[in-house]
């Protein structure tokens, strides 16, 4: 199966050009092999008709939301239509590009679904554990006086001592700043 990207080499629409470049860049970055079909080249009229007749999405742009004919880029796997730029971009964003391009076997979808279900189950299990932990009364979570380690009590005493020392230092600094401000105000008033 050959992936075909239908493009227009002579499009006057900047948005179409950007979309074409983005599709080709993404395919190159993911090492997906494809053939580019330029529908504006001489002798490609049959390819252009095939693209226009088999495309179900119009590839509308901001400047032309309802075009008469489907606009490039349009993607096909052999002669089976995959989609337009918007569908391609969405598939790329949700990481289902291979499925969108009909390159992945059908089993891949089943594996992805199973992985999603497993993640949801794991998420639910973790959520239930967290809820159960929250429901425990606070008395069960905290050790009673005498049940705690000697290390915990020593750590609490050290923390209390540090807090008291920091409070005294802040008060001393605050007092000296107040004295300095009062002294400067008195000197200004005396002048």
Secondary structure as UniProt FT lines:
FT   STRAND          3..7
FT   TURN            9..10
FT   HELIX           14..29
FT   TURN            30..31
FT   STRAND          35..38
FT   TURN            39..40
FT   TURN            42..43
FT   HELIX           45..54
FT   TURN            65..66
FT   STRAND          74..77
FT   TURN            78..79
FT   STRAND          80..84
FT   HELIX           85..93
FT   TURN            94..95
FT   HELIX           97..100
FT   TURN            101..102
FT   HELIX           106..135
FT   HELIX           138..141
FT   TURN            145..147
FT   HELIX           150..190
//
